[in-house]
Amino acid sequence: MIGWDAAEDHGAAHRHLVPILVFIGMVASLVSSLGAPLLPTIAKVDHVSLDEAQWSLTVAVLVGAVASPIMGRLGDGRHRRRVILASLAVVAGGGVMAGLPGGFGLLVGGRALQGVGLGLMPLTMAVARDHLPEARSRPAIAILSIAVAAGVGLGYPVTGLFDEYLGLHSAFWFGAGVAVVALVVSLPTLPASPATTRRALDLPGAVLLAGALTCFLVDLSEGQIWGWGSSASVGLLVAALIIGVVWVGWERRAPFPLVRLELLRHRVVRGANFAAFLIAAAMYMFLPLLTDFVQTPRRAGYGFGASVVLAGLMLLPFSVLSVSMSRVAAWFGVRFGERWVIPLGATVLGGAVLYFDRTGQHLWQGFVAMAFAGVGVGFTFAAMPGLIVRSVPPEETGSALGFYQVVRYIGFAGGSALSASLLAAYTPAGHALPDRTGYVTAMAVGSILCLLTAGLSLMWGRRSGVVPPAALSLLTGGAEAGGAPKPPTLADLT
């Protein structure tokens, strides 16, 4: 009887753990979505230019990129639970700070603290790997991987509603409240950190990586404004390369490196990270561009003059389908072969971008394009972390996934910078809005990146061989080796 009660308690813990982990992931997506929709309002309220207001978005991504590998490494040890709870507290404090009417500097400082939340994803995935049955951990990791991307579609319209009816600062107070709720519900649910050998944090490696990422991401964000050939832009790029080379040399010699570089050379890990970079860049050459496009006044000769709320609602199909596709992608991998999952997802995403690029005459076409984009992102981002998790030792899960998050953030920043440069190149002198050709060109480049991902992933999958049926069955949460694949069902996650 005692054993039965323990089993029941263990099962209940599993049922509650996945929703809590997903909710923590949604906090990270809310952090990322608080920036872009509010930029015009921030510029107006705080009396800064749009370029300066962009720092409210840039600083969060920058801090998230720096924090992810550090938090991921800490999450591989005995401090995981403590780091998650502390990070949620920092995010809540950042929301309060940004919500105070203290001017633009205070808002940017609060957004920097909120950026710590972007480093939570590798920790939640490590928890799922260590504390869920293997048949449930893989689909849980898949859905956690797309939580940030999917949550943007929920965060945009909610942020727009707060901005429109309650004012700019209410959106940041809302973000603080969500982080507090996540902290409260996590306290009784998050399992204790695993007992592992104490290892010192690689502080020199963390400082060097932070320096390289800071130089590179600031250059990506500001290079279009300064001019890509300017001394400031070139100097930052050279500094990023030099510091990056020094970091690689240090990591190879460090007794307890921040990132084990030899794991990144693993064929599967390398391929997943490269695909993540390309898809992230393509995604950020489509989602922000589409919301900007539909908000453009009709007098520009294109656009629909939509409100921030309506533009945000266009992302809802993206969110719903990207989450639901995570289980379908796992089933598809078992039924037709795992090496087809990422190529199919990348092709569908590229087709969605190309569809709107070639049409874009009616608002409903944007909703259709976003729905198919959700299918593509759901397939690709659901598959990538599972490939990495299966290819690294358990004690390196957080570190490897932390680096994966860094690669995604660099892709996001790169795609955003490239699209901004293309729009600027097609903006006539003396005009505030670009020609429609700028949007057409940027989206065409995004679709090319998707097709490139599909082709390279297919070639990489063929060289990587076939994953054993027993391992593939774990992706669907219980298909027997040699038996029929189990149809996808989201109920298996709870």
Order of alpha helices (4+ residues) and beta strands (2+ residues): alpha-alpha-alpha-alpha-alpha-alpha-alpha-alpha-alpha-alpha-alpha-alpha-alpha-alpha-alpha-alpha-alpha-alpha-alpha-alpha-alpha-alpha
